[in-house]
Amino acid sequence: MIVIGNGRLVTRDGANPYFERGALAIEGTNIKEVGEDAKIRAKYPKAEFVDARGGVIMPAFINAHSHIYSALARGLAMRGHSPTNFFEVLDGMWWKIDRHLTIEDTRRSAYQTYIDCIKTGCTTLFDHHASYAQIEGSLFAIKDVAKELGVRTCLCYEVSDRDGKIKRDAAIKENGDFISWCGKQKDPMVAAMFGGHALFTMSDATFEKCVRENAGRTGFHIHVAEGMNDVYDSLRNHGTRSVNRLLHNGILGEKTILGHCIHVNPAEMDIIRETGSMVVNNPESNMGNAVGCSPVLQMFEKGVLVGLGTDAYTFDMTESLKAALAIQRHNACLPNVAWGEVTAMLFENNAKIAARYFDSPLGVLKPGAAADVVVMDYKPYTPFSHENVDGHILFGMTGRQCETTVCNGRILMKDRVLVGVDEEEVNAKTLETAKALWARLNG
């Protein structure tokens, strides 16, 4: 048993939202009890004690959309690459990288991504992978790293026509094989979706193949209207809008994630809501790629479930939260909007999205919930409680203030030191892998 205490305990549980000096007890993979520090520690005197030292104890973060395959691009300059539009960003950078990724590159990317997640307090990651140099086994390699490091993950492979039918079919098979594995293993820490890149790189025939391979076993995870390429392609070549095309091809549904959804109109929002499909906003990536601002406020008004991701621009969910608020206010030309929406995206809706794939309650600290807990090194100098904690997180915290990370009852990092992982050794191996990849890219 583990007890985490001597801190300000924020539970996100309406019945017991906050303990000024709180603690929680973990038994196995779940939370057994939350309450006052003195009471919990007296009740479980033999438990391993993790001292928050006056910091903030709160639920671990969930990232609803990211890309492990981009990890080795940190600091990379592609020779001659100076994109002027979104297609050039994809074609000249990300597609070129994934065409060179081997299984070992994928494995090293997974190590660095999940380690970054642990160090910034994120214990659940929905990932959307591409490695067209070596497709077969790539999701399994990522899964193995996630299990080794102790992070909860939901994986899919990015199907696309961009590299021809042979590669497309291999990507479809990788999704199918991984979905089958998850169905047989029923591992509570690993889930599968069926991935697709974006509509403008997928034909209707490809959608048909994906739907047939999936056979209703899981939801789809696909980029939608991230750039105007999707809109133009759907209108010019299919005579309809992007979301309508997804509807016609049987992609939408309660377990489907639509990434981005920047260029969607009100009618498309209605379709998303009526099908129960989920949307994930990635504000920093959208700004960095200059593709626009997702109509998050309008989707909230429509009743669409909108979560928050990073698109691998960062793995720090607090950073993504800050960007989400800023871009929505900038776009609306109003400094008094979006507070409730962006905080709901991260602290409420991401948990609802995760609940469609994982059985244990996430994003809340209460008896029976998954023991996914972080301790933040944050000592407030203004009044602090559950009523204003979001303001403290937005303006006072960053992910790197995470001191201790627990996932599924397993301590992954304590006092900013990874548990059971030689980070220097991992980094050294990844550095050599990255050097070789960069040489191939710029050779």
N, C-alpha and C positions, 0 to 999 in steps of 0.2 A: 504494500500500500504506500501511496505517496500523498503527502499533505503539502500544499503550497499556501503559504500564509504570510502574515505580517505585511500586508499591503492593502491598498484601496481596491476592493473587489467590485468590478463592473460585470454583471452577469448577462445583460440583455434579456433577462427573464422578468416579465411584467409583475410576477408574483413577489419576487425578491430582487429588485433591480440593483441594489447597491449596499455594500457594507464598508463603512469608513475604515474599519480595521478588520478585514475579513480573511477567510481561508476557505479552501475547498479540499475535500478528500477524494482521492482517485483509487479505485479498486479495479484492477484489470484494465480494460480498455475504456471504461466509462466513469463518469463522475458519480460518486456515491452520495456526497452531501456537501452543501455550501452553508456558510454561516459566519458567525463571529469568530475571530481568530482564537481567542482563549478557549471557547467551547470546543471547537474542532480539534485543536491541539491536545486538549485534555482527554477528549474522547478516543483519540488514536495516538497514544503516546509512543508506540513502537514503529509508527510509520516513518519512512524516509522524509525528512523535512527539507523543503526548498524555501529558502528565506527570500522574500521579495524585497526586503530592506526598505520598506516604505514606498516602493514603486506601485505601478498599476497592474493588477492582475485582470486579464480580460480574455474573451474568446479569441482564438487564432483567426487569422484572415483566410478568406477564400478568393482565389483568382479564377474568374469564369471564362477567360479566353487568353491564351498565350501561344508562343511558338518556341519550343525547345531548340529547333534546328537553327535558330539565329544566334545562339549563345556565342559561337566562336567568331562572330563578326565584330565583337567589341574592339574598337580602335582601328578597324580595318579601313583602309582607303583603297578603293578599286580604281586601278589605273584607267584614266580617261573617262571616268564615270561622273557626269555632272547633269543629273536628270532635271528636266523642265516640266514633267508631268508625271502623274501616278503610274502610267504604264511603263515609263522609262525607269522609275524606281523599282518596279517589279522585275522587269526584263533585264535590266543592267546590274542589279544587285542581288535580290533575293532568289530569283530563279537561277541565276548563275551560281550562287552559293549552293543551293540544294542539289544542283546537277553534279556537284563535286563531293557531296557528303557520303562517306563510307559508313559502314556500321560502327566502326570505331569512332569516327567523328561524331556520329549520333550519340554513342554511349558517353563520350566526354562532354558533349553538350548537355546531356541529361544530368551528369554529375554537377556541373557548374550551375545549371538552372535550379535544381532542387536544393543545392547548398545555399544559393542566394535566397531562395524562398524561406528556408529554415532561419537564416540569419536576419530576415526582415519580418519574421513572425507569420508567414503564410504556410499552412499545412495541407491545403487542398488546392490542386491545380488542374484545370481543364485545359488540355493541350491539343494543338492542331498541327500535326507533324508533316514534313515533306523532306525527302532525301532521295532524289531521283537517280543518284548514282548507284545506290543499293537500297532497294525497297524492301525486299523480303526479309522479315525478321526484325525490322527497325522498331516496330511498336513493342515487340517482346524485349528488345534490348533496353528500351526506355523503361518498361515495366520492371525489369530486373533491378535497375538502378533505384527506382522509386521504392521498391521493397527493401533494398539494402539500406537505404538512408531513412526509411520509415515515414515517407510522405504519402498522403492519400492522393490518387490521381485518376483522371478520366481521359482516355486517349483515343485518337482517331488519326487516320491517314488522309492527306489532302489529295483527293482524286482530281485529275485535270487532263484535258486533251492536249495540253501544250507540248508534250514531248512524244506524241504519237500513241497509237492504239496499244502497242505492246506494253509500254510503261503504264498507260491508263489501266489496262487490265490487271497488271501486277499490283497497282495501288488498290484497285477494287478487291482483289484477292487478299491483300494484307489486312484490309478492314474486316473482311469476312472471317478470315482465320482468327483474328484477335477477338472478334465478337464471339466466335464459337468457343475460344479458350475461356473467356470470361464467363460464358454461360455454363460451362462445365465446372470450372473451379469455384465459382461463387465467392471469390475473395472479397471481403468487405472493404478492402482498401484500394481495389482496382476496378474500374468500370470502363466500358467501351461505348463510343459513338461511331457513326459512319461519316467520314469526313469528305468534304468537297471544297475545292478552291473557291471559285467565284463563277457566277453564271456565264460570264463572257468567255470563260475557258472550258465550258462544259456544254456539249450538245445534248439535245433531247434523248438521243440514243444512249448517251453515257448515263444520263439520269435514269433511264429505264433499266440499264444494267445494274446500277447502284441499288435501286429499289428492289430489283429481283434478288440480288445477293443478300441484301439486308433482311428481306422477308419479314419485315415488321418487328424484328428483334430488339431494335433500339432506335434512338432518334438520330437525326442528322446534325452535323456541325459544319456550317458553311458561311462563307463571306457573302454579304448581300449589300449591294448598292454602296460599297465603300467608296468607289469613284464613279464618275459618270459613264465609264466604260460599260458597266452593267446595264445602266438605263438605256444607253444608245443601242447596245447589242440586242437587248430584249425587244425594244421597239422596232428596230430596223429588220431584224432577222426572224422575230417570232411574233410580231404584231401585238405585243402586250407589255405590261410593266413587269419589273423583276419579281415582285412578290406574287403576282398573278401567275407567272411562269412556274414558280415553285409550287404553287397550289395545283396547277394543272399536272405537274409531274409527280405529285404525291410525296413531296418532301416535308411539308409542314405538319405540325402536331405538337402535343404537349411535351414531348421529350426532345424537340428540335431546338437548337441554338442558332440564331441568326446573328452573325458577327457584324457589327458596325451599323448598318441600316441608316446611313446618312441621307441618301437621296431617295427617301420613300415619301409618298404623299398620304393624305388622310385616308383615302380608300384602302391603300395598302396596309396602313395601321389597323384598320378595322378587320382586315383579313387575318393579320397576325394575332389580334386579340381573339377573334372568333375561333381560330384553330388552336388556341392555347399555346402557340409557339413563344419561345423566349428570345429576347434581344440582349446582346451584351455590347455596351458602349466602351470604347477604348480612346479616351480623349487625347492623351499625349501623342499617340501614334497618328491620330487624325490630324492634329495640328502639325506634326513633323512632316507628314506627307502632303500637307496643304490640300486635303480633300474635302474639308468642310466640317461643320458642326452638326452632329446628330440631333434630330428634333426630340430630345429626351423629354422635355416638358410636355410637348403635345402627346407623346406616347403614354406618359403617365396619365394625362387627362382622358385618354382613350381606354385606360385600364390594361395596357400591355405590361407584362412582367419584364422589367429592364434591369439587368445586372451590370456589374463593373468588371472590366478586365484591363490588361496592360498591353496586349498585343506584342509582348516582349520588349517594348520600349523601355520598360523598367520591370523589376519584380517586386517593387515596394508599393503595396496597395495604398499606403498613406499618400504617396506621391501622386498616384493616379486619382485619388479622392480630391486632392487640392486642385489638380488640373481640371477635373470635371466641373467643379464649382466655378472656376475662373472662366472657362470657355462658355459655359451656359449663360453666365451673367453678361459676358462680353457680347455674345451673340444676340441676347435679348435687349441689350442696351439698358439694362435695369440692374441696379446693385442690390435689389431686395428679393431676388428670385432664386430658385434651385436648391436652397439649403436643404429642405426636407427631401427633395428628390434624390440628390446625390448621396446623402447619408443613408437613405433607404436602400439605394442601389447596393452599397457595400455591406451594410450591417443587417439588412433584412432580406433583400431580394436575392443576393448571392447564396444565402442559406436556403431559400426556397428553391433556387435552381439546383443546388447540391442535393436537396431532398428528393429530387426526381431520379437521382442516380445512386445515392447512398442511404442506407437504412437508418443509421444512427443520427439523431439530431445534431446538426452542426451550427456554429455561430451563436451558441447559447451555453451558459454554464448553469446547469441544474441537474438534479439527480436523474440518471438514466441517459443523459446526453453524452456524446463522444467526448473523451478527455482530450480535447484540443485546446490548449491553454498557452498563453504567452504572458510573460512578465516584462513590462516596459519600464525602462529606467527614466521615470518622469516624476519629478517632485514639484507639484503645482505651487505657485506663489499667489494664486487667486483662488476664490472658492471653487470647489470641485465636487461634483456629484453626478449621478446618472442623468440629471436634468441638463447638464451642460458639457458632458463628456465629449460630445461630438465636436464642440468648439475647441476643447483642449487638444483633441487629436488633430483637427485641421490646422490649428495655428501653433501647436506646441510640440507635436510628435513627428518623428520620422521612423521609418522601419528599422534603421540602424540603431535605434534606442532599445531594440529588443534585446533583452539579457538572457531570457530562458524561453525555450520553445518545447512544448510537449504535444505529441500527436498520438492519438489512440492509446493514451496512457504510457507512452514511451518517451523518455526525456531525450530529445535530439540535440539540444544545446543548453548548456548551463553556464551561467556567468560568462556569456559570449564565447564559450569554447565548445566546439562540436564534440558530441559524445560518440566514441567508437569510430571516429573518422580522422585520419591523418590529413588535415586540410593542405598542408604544405606538399605532401606527396601527391595528392590529387591534382593540385594546381600545377605541379611540375610536369606531370604526365600530360595534362591538358595543354600546357604551353608548347610542348613538343608536337602534339597533334595539330595545334593551331598553326604553328610555323609551317608545317608541311602543307596544310590546306591553303594557307595564304600564298605559298610558292606556286601551287597548282593554279590558283585563281589569277595570279598576276604573271604567270610564266609566259 
